Amino acid sequence: MRLARPALRPTLRARLTAVYAAAFVVAGAVLIAVLYVVLAAAIDRQPVDSVGLAVGAVEASDIGMYSTLDPSLTADLVAGQSFPLSPSASTVDPAATLSTGSGTLADLRKVVETNNQEARDATLRSVLTWSILALLGIGVLAVGFGWVMSSRVLAPLHRITATARRVADDNLHERIAHNGPDDELKDLADTFDQMLERLDRAFDGQRRFVSNASHELRTPLTITRTVLEVALDDPGTHQDARHLGTTLLAVNARQERLIEGLLTLAAVDQAPLVPEPVDLAEVAAQAVATAGVPARDAGVDLHLDAEPTPTQGDAVLLERLVQNLVDNAVRYNEPGGRVAVATRPGPDGSVEVAVSNTGPVVPTYEVEALFEPFRRLARDGAVADRRGGYVRGGVGLGLSIVRSVAAAHGGQVTAEPRDGGGLTVVARLPAARATLSPA
């Protein structure tokens, strides 16, 4: 059964995508910060902007630094004499004054440095702004890239999960057989395959043992039953011997039912199913008819409410499922009790067969234990009824077989205690797939 994921729990693919995108954004942010610092330092190491030459003059503290200046003016400029800033002047006159005022070389330097600082700040702001915008845009692409990459990385893990889910449905013969590179995921797949191989061998050996032992035990039980029936049919058999033979025949019949149940369990777990169309309504009607004589002898009223419930599966096993439910309902009942059998459509495209019976009170905590092998509701003993071939007192395999057959068909079985005593057992199976008729 697949467990539902909490609504707020992110998937591994989403978490990997977030990690990829976050790592890319962080690396990009670090790169932008480093470039910003390096660019700012490079701009700060530049000399005073030569644009000042186009609007006047610049500080010439180093003779020959600017070859366009007249060397005779250098000393006066350095001394802080005033000078014109007219770009049309052919020579620089330190004694001239501006029409809008005059200034010293220090004033000009401050103007040029202020302009340089403003240009520096504007450049750095522009570089930082466009870098951040580019990082955001590429970050969105990184999310998509991370989503695609995480999908490719997790694809082998999804195959492993799908195989494990199929194996959980008792399909131990399947293997992952991962053919990817020799990495951690291949190691995981190979380890999982080895575990499945060991489990498959163990369970297969167990099923073969049960099947072989059941077959070996069936032969002597058949011989014993034949000898007892021949002895009981002999008119000369003493009354005490006849009573003992009747008791032994009942015990033998109970053992035969036990062996038959073990064989059925082995067949369900081992043999592959051959699905065919089956209507549970017809199966339920047949089961009710078969249990009619034992039910009358036990004083139990049988009631059938059958709706068409088509499904697909092994007809013999599905008949055994319904028959076990009806037999248990009759067997573990009380004189004057009632058994109701119903087939109906179920939720989510399924079909159901429900069997409800009166009888002894069943504690809620004991319900699940009834599906375990060799667990019975009560020890009634074995009372032979040779007329109907029906033996009261089960062997504890009825509901185990029901659950195994339902699981083999992709279904499930639930049971709930009834108010006043008895059980309601519901077997839910997948409905038959609709087929399109040719036009």
Backbone torsions as a table, in degrees:
resi	resn	phi	psi	omega
1	MET	NA	131.8	-178.8
2	ARG	-85.2	127.1	-179.8
3	LEU	-81.6	140.8	179.7
4	ALA	-75.4	139.1	179.0
5	ARG	-83.5	138.5	176.5
6	PRO	-56.4	146.1	-173.1
7	ALA	-62.8	-35.7	-175.1
8	LEU	-93.6	4.1	-178.4
9	ARG	-88.4	117.4	-179.4
10	PRO	-72.5	150.7	178.5
11	THR	-75.3	163.7	177.7
12	LEU	-63.3	-35.3	177.7
13	ARG	-63.1	-41.5	178.5
14	ALA	-66.4	-39.2	179.8
15	ARG	-67.5	-40.8	177.2
16	LEU	-63.9	-40.8	177.1
17	THR	-60.5	-43.0	178.4
18	ALA	-63.2	-38.6	178.9
19	VAL	-66.4	-45.0	178.7
20	TYR	-59.4	-49.1	-177.9
21	ALA	-64.6	-42.8	-179.9
22	ALA	-64.0	-41.5	178.4
23	ALA	-62.7	-41.0	179.0
24	PHE	-65.4	-44.2	-179.4
25	VAL	-64.9	-42.2	179.2
26	VAL	-63.8	-44.6	178.2
27	ALA	-62.1	-40.7	177.2
28	GLY	-65.2	-39.6	178.2
29	ALA	-64.3	-40.8	177.1
30	VAL	-63.3	-42.3	179.1
31	LEU	-63.0	-42.2	178.3
32	ILE	-63.1	-42.3	179.5
33	ALA	-62.4	-43.3	179.3
34	VAL	-64.5	-45.5	178.9
35	LEU	-61.8	-38.7	179.4
36	TYR	-61.9	-46.5	-179.5
37	VAL	-64.9	-43.7	-179.4
38	VAL	-65.1	-42.0	179.9
39	LEU	-65.8	-42.2	178.5
40	ALA	-62.5	-40.8	178.8
41	ALA	-67.2	-38.0	179.4
42	ALA	-66.0	-39.9	178.6
43	ILE	-66.7	-40.0	-179.5
44	ASP	-65.1	-25.9	180.0
45	ARG	-81.8	-6.7	179.6
46	GLN	-71.8	147.8	177.2
47	PRO	-70.2	175.1	179.3
48	VAL	-57.0	138.6	-173.4
49	ASP	-57.2	125.1	179.4
50	SER	-72.2	-3.9	175.6
51	VAL	-60.6	-24.0	178.8
52	GLY	-59.9	-25.4	178.0
53	LEU	-64.7	-30.6	-176.7
54	ALA	-76.5	-16.5	-177.6
55	VAL	-117.1	1.7	178.7
56	GLY	170.5	-103.0	-177.8
57	ALA	-153.6	169.3	179.1
58	VAL	-130.5	169.2	179.3
59	GLU	-70.5	129.4	-179.3
60	ALA	-116.7	64.2	-179.7
61	SER	-69.4	-22.5	178.1
62	ASP	-110.7	114.4	-178.0
63	ILE	-60.2	129.6	179.9
64	GLY	86.8	4.6	-179.7
65	MET	-64.7	-40.5	175.1
66	TYR	-120.0	112.2	-174.8
67	SER	-71.5	-14.7	-178.5
68	THR	-79.5	-13.0	179.5
69	LEU	-84.6	148.1	175.6
70	ASP	-76.5	120.3	-178.1
71	PRO	-56.3	-26.1	-178.5
72	SER	-70.2	-16.9	-178.3
73	LEU	-92.7	-10.4	-172.1
74	THR	-60.7	-46.1	-176.0
75	ALA	-62.6	-43.8	-179.8
76	ASP	-64.3	-37.6	179.9
77	LEU	-66.0	-43.1	-179.7
78	VAL	-65.9	-31.8	-179.0
79	ALA	-72.9	-10.2	175.8
80	GLY	93.5	22.8	177.5
81	GLN	-70.2	154.5	177.3
82	SER	-78.2	156.5	-175.2
83	PHE	-154.7	155.7	178.3
84	PRO	-78.3	150.4	178.0
85	LEU	-109.0	20.6	-179.0
86	SER	-75.9	125.0	-179.9
87	PRO	-71.7	-11.5	-178.0
88	SER	-90.1	-6.9	-178.1
89	ALA	-72.0	135.2	-179.1
90	SER	-78.4	-28.3	177.4
91	THR	-133.9	159.5	-179.1
92	VAL	-95.0	121.2	179.4
93	ASP	-104.3	109.5	-177.3
94	PRO	-64.3	-24.7	-176.8
95	ALA	-86.3	-9.2	-176.2
96	ALA	-73.0	156.8	178.9
97	THR	-118.9	154.3	179.4
98	LEU	-78.9	154.7	177.0
99	SER	-70.7	-27.5	-179.5
100	THR	-104.4	8.0	179.7
101	GLY	134.6	176.4	179.7
102	SER	-131.0	159.4	178.5
103	GLY	-149.7	163.6	179.6
104	THR	-92.3	174.2	177.8
105	LEU	-62.4	-34.5	178.3
106	ALA	-63.4	-37.8	177.4
107	ASP	-65.2	-42.0	178.5
108	LEU	-62.8	-40.2	179.9
109	ARG	-62.2	-41.1	179.6
110	LYS	-63.1	-40.0	179.3
111	VAL	-63.3	-47.0	-178.8
112	VAL	-64.3	-42.4	179.9
113	GLU	-65.2	-37.7	177.0
114	THR	-63.9	-43.1	177.4
115	ASN	-62.8	-42.0	178.3
116	ASN	-60.9	-42.1	-178.6
117	GLN	-65.7	-40.5	177.9
118	GLU	-65.5	-41.6	177.5
119	ALA	-64.3	-39.1	178.2
120	ARG	-61.5	-48.8	-178.3
121	ASP	-63.1	-41.4	179.5
122	ALA	-64.0	-39.7	179.3
123	THR	-64.0	-46.5	-179.3
124	LEU	-65.3	-38.6	177.7
125	ARG	-63.8	-42.3	179.6
126	SER	-64.1	-44.7	179.3
127	VAL	-62.3	-43.3	-178.4
128	LEU	-66.1	-42.3	-179.0
129	THR	-62.7	-48.9	-178.5
130	TRP	-69.0	-31.6	177.2
131	SER	-66.3	-41.4	179.1
132	ILE	-66.4	-43.2	178.1
133	LEU	-61.9	-41.9	178.0
134	ALA	-63.9	-39.1	179.2
135	LEU	-64.2	-40.8	178.4
136	LEU	-64.5	-42.8	178.9
137	GLY	-63.7	-45.0	179.3
138	ILE	-69.7	-29.1	176.5
139	GLY	-62.5	-39.3	176.3
140	VAL	-62.9	-41.8	176.2
141	LEU	-64.2	-34.7	179.2
142	ALA	-64.7	-33.4	177.5
143	VAL	-63.9	-46.8	177.9
144	GLY	-63.7	-41.4	178.3
145	PHE	-63.9	-42.3	178.1
146	GLY	-64.0	-36.7	178.9
147	TRP	-63.5	-43.2	179.6
148	VAL	-68.1	-44.2	-178.1
149	MET	-65.6	-41.9	179.0
150	SER	-63.9	-33.7	177.0
151	SER	-63.4	-42.4	179.3
152	ARG	-68.4	-38.5	-179.7
153	VAL	-67.0	-38.9	-175.5
154	LEU	-87.1	-5.4	-178.7
155	ALA	-56.8	-46.8	176.6
156	PRO	-61.7	-35.9	178.8
157	LEU	-65.7	-35.6	176.8
158	HIS	-64.9	-38.2	177.9
159	ARG	-66.1	-39.0	177.6
160	ILE	-63.4	-42.6	179.7
161	THR	-64.6	-42.8	179.6
162	ALA	-63.4	-40.5	178.1
163	THR	-65.6	-42.3	178.8
164	ALA	-62.3	-35.6	179.6
165	ARG	-69.3	-38.0	177.4
166	ARG	-70.0	-36.9	178.1
167	VAL	-65.4	-32.0	179.2
168	ALA	-62.7	-19.4	177.2
169	ASP	-93.0	30.5	175.0
170	ASP	69.6	26.8	176.0
171	ASN	-103.9	70.7	-175.1
172	LEU	-76.3	-5.3	-178.3
173	HIS	-81.1	-14.4	-176.5
174	GLU	-83.3	148.3	179.0
175	ARG	-129.3	156.7	179.2
176	ILE	-74.6	-47.3	178.5
177	ALA	53.0	55.1	-179.0
178	HIS	-71.5	128.4	-177.0
179	ASN	-109.6	19.7	-178.0
180	GLY	-78.6	-170.4	178.8
181	PRO	-64.2	160.8	-177.1
182	ASP	-78.9	79.1	-178.0
183	ASP	-127.1	-165.7	-176.9
184	GLU	-64.4	-37.0	179.8
185	LEU	-66.8	-36.5	177.2
186	LYS	-67.8	-38.0	176.1
187	ASP	-61.4	-41.6	178.7
188	LEU	-63.9	-44.4	-179.4
189	ALA	-65.0	-42.3	179.8
190	ASP	-65.6	-39.9	177.6
191	THR	-63.5	-40.4	178.8
192	PHE	-65.1	-39.9	178.0
193	ASP	-63.7	-40.0	177.8
194	GLN	-64.0	-39.4	177.6
195	MET	-64.3	-42.8	178.2
196	LEU	-62.8	-38.1	179.5
197	GLU	-62.6	-44.1	179.3
198	ARG	-66.3	-42.3	178.5
199	LEU	-64.3	-40.6	-179.2
200	ASP	-62.5	-43.7	178.9
201	ARG	-64.3	-40.9	-178.6
202	ALA	-65.1	-48.7	-178.8
203	PHE	-68.7	-36.4	179.3
204	ASP	-65.8	-40.4	176.1
205	GLY	-63.5	-38.4	178.5
206	GLN	-65.6	-43.9	179.7
207	ARG	-64.9	-39.6	178.7
208	ARG	-64.7	-38.3	178.9
209	PHE	-63.7	-45.5	179.6
210	VAL	-62.4	-43.3	-178.8
211	SER	-65.1	-46.7	-178.8
212	ASN	-65.5	-42.0	-180.0
213	ALA	-64.5	-39.1	179.6
214	SER	-64.8	-42.0	178.2
215	HIS	-64.9	-40.2	-179.4
216	GLU	-67.0	-33.4	-179.4
217	LEU	-79.8	-23.5	-177.5
218	ARG	-66.7	-37.5	-177.5
219	THR	-62.8	-52.4	179.0
220	PRO	-64.4	-31.7	177.6
221	LEU	-66.6	-38.7	177.6
222	THR	-64.3	-41.9	178.1
223	ILE	-63.8	-42.9	179.8
224	THR	-61.6	-43.2	179.7
225	ARG	-63.3	-41.2	179.8
226	THR	-63.3	-43.5	179.8
227	VAL	-62.8	-43.3	-179.4
228	LEU	-65.5	-41.3	-179.6
229	GLU	-66.4	-38.5	177.3
230	VAL	-64.1	-40.9	179.6
231	ALA	-66.3	-39.3	179.8
232	LEU	-70.5	-28.8	178.9
233	ASP	-79.2	-10.8	179.5
234	ASP	-77.1	119.8	-179.2
235	PRO	-61.7	-23.3	-176.9
236	GLY	-85.7	2.5	-179.5
237	THR	-69.8	133.1	-179.9
238	HIS	-63.9	153.2	-177.0
239	GLN	-63.2	-40.2	178.5
240	ASP	-64.6	-42.2	178.1
241	ALA	-65.3	-37.6	178.0
242	ARG	-63.0	-42.2	178.4
243	HIS	-63.7	-43.3	177.6
244	LEU	-63.8	-40.9	179.5
245	GLY	-64.0	-37.7	177.9
246	THR	-63.5	-42.8	178.6
247	THR	-64.5	-44.5	179.6
248	LEU	-64.7	-35.6	178.2
249	LEU	-65.1	-38.2	177.4
250	ALA	-65.9	-42.6	177.2
251	VAL	-62.8	-41.8	179.1
252	ASN	-63.2	-41.3	178.4
253	ALA	-63.1	-38.0	178.3
254	ARG	-65.0	-40.6	178.1
255	GLN	-66.4	-36.5	176.8
256	GLU	-63.2	-39.3	177.9
257	ARG	-66.8	-35.8	176.9
258	LEU	-63.0	-46.5	179.5
259	ILE	-63.8	-39.8	178.6
260	GLU	-62.7	-39.4	177.4
261	GLY	-65.3	-41.1	177.7
262	LEU	-64.3	-39.8	177.1
263	LEU	-63.7	-39.3	178.7
264	THR	-64.6	-43.6	178.0
265	LEU	-61.1	-42.8	178.5
266	ALA	-63.5	-38.1	-179.7
267	ALA	-68.2	-39.0	-180.0
268	VAL	-65.8	-40.7	-175.4
269	ASP	-80.6	-20.7	-171.2
270	GLN	-110.9	-45.2	-173.3
271	ALA	-78.5	136.7	174.7
272	PRO	-69.8	144.6	-178.7
273	LEU	-79.7	142.0	173.4
274	VAL	-112.9	96.6	-174.1
275	PRO	-68.4	141.0	175.2
276	GLU	-147.4	156.1	-179.5
277	PRO	-62.7	130.9	179.1
278	VAL	-138.0	134.0	174.9
279	ASP	-102.8	115.3	-178.1
280	LEU	-63.5	-24.6	177.3
281	ALA	-63.6	-43.0	178.1
282	GLU	-67.8	-39.2	179.0
283	VAL	-63.8	-42.0	180.0
284	ALA	-65.5	-39.8	178.6
285	ALA	-62.1	-40.5	178.7
286	GLN	-67.7	-40.0	179.3
287	ALA	-64.4	-40.9	178.7
288	VAL	-65.0	-40.2	178.7
289	ALA	-65.1	-39.4	179.8
290	THR	-65.8	-38.5	-178.6
291	ALA	-86.3	6.4	-176.0
292	GLY	-63.8	-47.9	-178.6
293	VAL	-64.4	-50.0	177.1
294	PRO	-59.4	-36.3	-180.0
295	ALA	-66.1	-40.9	177.7
296	ARG	-65.1	-41.0	179.1
297	ASP	-64.3	-32.0	-179.9
298	ALA	-87.9	-2.3	-178.9
299	GLY	71.6	33.2	-177.9
300	VAL	-111.9	134.8	-179.6
301	ASP	-91.3	125.4	179.0
302	LEU	-99.8	134.4	178.9
303	HIS	-133.2	133.5	-178.3
304	LEU	-120.1	130.9	174.7
305	ASP	-129.0	92.8	-170.8
306	ALA	-108.3	126.0	169.6
307	GLU	-110.4	152.1	178.0
308	PRO	-58.0	123.0	-178.1
309	THR	-135.4	77.8	-178.2
310	PRO	-73.5	137.9	175.5
311	THR	-143.2	-178.6	178.1
312	GLN	-128.8	139.1	179.2
313	GLY	166.9	-168.6	177.4
314	ASP	-79.9	117.8	-174.5
315	ALA	-62.6	-39.8	-177.8
316	VAL	-65.7	-44.3	-179.2
317	LEU	-68.4	-37.9	178.6
318	LEU	-67.6	-35.9	174.5
319	GLU	-63.2	-39.1	178.6
320	ARG	-66.0	-37.3	178.4
321	LEU	-59.5	-52.8	-177.2
322	VAL	-67.8	-39.6	-179.3
323	GLN	-63.2	-40.7	177.9
324	ASN	-62.9	-39.9	179.0
325	LEU	-63.8	-44.0	-179.3
326	VAL	-68.7	-42.8	179.8
327	ASP	-61.8	-42.7	178.9
328	ASN	-63.4	-40.3	-179.1
329	ALA	-64.2	-35.5	178.0
330	VAL	-75.9	-42.9	-174.8
331	ARG	-64.5	-47.6	-177.5
332	TYR	-96.2	63.4	-179.3
333	ASN	-134.0	-173.2	-179.4
334	GLU	-127.1	153.3	176.2
335	PRO	-56.4	133.0	-175.9
336	GLY	83.0	6.3	-179.5
337	GLY	-79.5	-174.2	-174.4
338	ARG	-142.1	144.1	174.6
339	VAL	-126.7	124.3	178.9
340	ALA	-113.2	123.4	179.0
341	VAL	-114.3	128.9	-177.9
342	ALA	-138.7	140.1	170.3
343	THR	-119.3	136.9	-174.3
344	ARG	-159.0	160.2	173.0
345	PRO	-67.1	143.6	179.9
346	GLY	-109.8	-178.5	-179.5
347	PRO	-74.5	156.4	173.9
348	ASP	57.4	43.7	175.5
349	GLY	67.6	36.5	179.2
350	SER	-117.9	171.3	173.9
351	VAL	-125.4	152.4	-174.9
352	GLU	-130.4	147.1	166.0
353	VAL	-125.2	120.6	-175.7
354	ALA	-117.1	133.2	178.3
355	VAL	-125.6	120.1	-179.1
356	SER	-120.5	136.0	-178.4
357	ASN	-140.2	152.7	169.5
358	THR	-81.2	174.2	179.9
359	GLY	147.0	-163.1	-178.7
360	PRO	-65.6	155.3	179.3
361	VAL	-71.0	132.2	180.0
362	VAL	-111.8	118.7	176.7
363	PRO	-62.5	145.0	-178.0
364	THR	-60.0	-39.2	-177.3
365	TYR	-71.6	-10.8	179.0
366	GLU	-96.4	-7.6	-173.9
367	VAL	-63.5	-47.9	-176.7
368	GLU	-63.3	-32.5	-178.9
369	ALA	-67.2	-22.7	-179.6
370	LEU	-66.1	-19.4	179.7
371	PHE	-86.6	-4.0	176.9
372	GLU	-82.3	147.7	-179.6
373	PRO	-61.4	142.2	175.5
374	PHE	64.9	25.7	173.1
375	ARG	-108.7	125.3	-177.3
376	ARG	-120.8	157.2	-179.1
377	LEU	-70.9	-38.2	179.0
378	ALA	-158.5	157.2	179.4
379	ARG	-93.3	93.0	-178.6
380	ASP	-83.4	-19.1	-170.7
381	GLY	82.3	172.3	-178.9
382	ALA	-105.2	116.9	179.4
383	VAL	-115.6	115.1	-173.2
384	ALA	-74.5	143.5	173.0
385	ASP	-135.9	86.0	-172.7
386	ARG	-66.9	-23.2	-177.8
387	ARG	-66.4	-42.1	-178.8
388	GLY	-103.0	-0.4	-177.4
389	GLY	64.0	29.4	-172.9
390	TYR	-118.2	130.5	-177.9
391	VAL	-116.5	122.1	177.5
392	ARG	-78.2	146.8	-176.3
393	GLY	93.6	106.6	-175.7
394	GLY	-85.3	-179.8	179.9
395	VAL	-105.2	-1.2	176.4
396	GLY	87.6	20.0	179.3
397	LEU	-115.9	-4.8	-173.7
398	GLY	-59.9	-54.9	-177.9
399	LEU	-73.3	-27.3	174.7
400	SER	-63.7	-41.7	177.1
401	ILE	-65.9	-40.1	179.3
402	VAL	-59.5	-47.1	-178.6
403	ARG	-67.0	-39.3	-180.0
404	SER	-65.3	-42.5	179.2
405	VAL	-65.2	-42.9	178.9
406	ALA	-62.8	-43.6	179.5
407	ALA	-64.4	-37.3	178.9
408	ALA	-64.8	-24.4	178.8
409	HIS	-98.7	11.8	179.4
410	GLY	76.6	22.5	-179.6
411	GLY	-113.9	-166.7	-180.0
412	GLN	-151.2	160.5	-178.3
413	VAL	-128.8	133.6	176.8
414	THR	-128.4	155.1	179.6
415	ALA	-139.9	142.0	178.1
416	GLU	-136.7	138.9	176.0
417	PRO	-68.4	145.4	176.5
418	ARG	-93.1	149.9	173.7
419	ASP	-65.2	126.7	-179.2
420	GLY	92.6	-3.9	177.9
421	GLY	116.2	152.8	180.0
422	GLY	97.9	-178.6	-176.9
423	LEU	-133.4	155.9	167.6
424	THR	-122.3	112.7	-178.5
425	VAL	-109.3	129.4	-178.9
426	VAL	-122.2	122.7	173.5
427	ALA	-104.6	120.5	-177.8
428	ARG	-110.8	126.0	-177.4
429	LEU	-127.0	156.1	176.0
430	PRO	-65.2	138.7	178.1
431	ALA	-72.5	158.1	178.1
432	ALA	-65.5	139.1	178.3
433	ARG	-69.4	136.1	179.2
434	ALA	-71.6	134.9	178.2
435	THR	-110.7	139.1	-179.7
436	LEU	-81.9	125.5	177.4
437	SER	-78.5	145.2	-179.3
438	PRO	-66.4	142.8	-178.2
439	ALA	-71.6	NA	NA
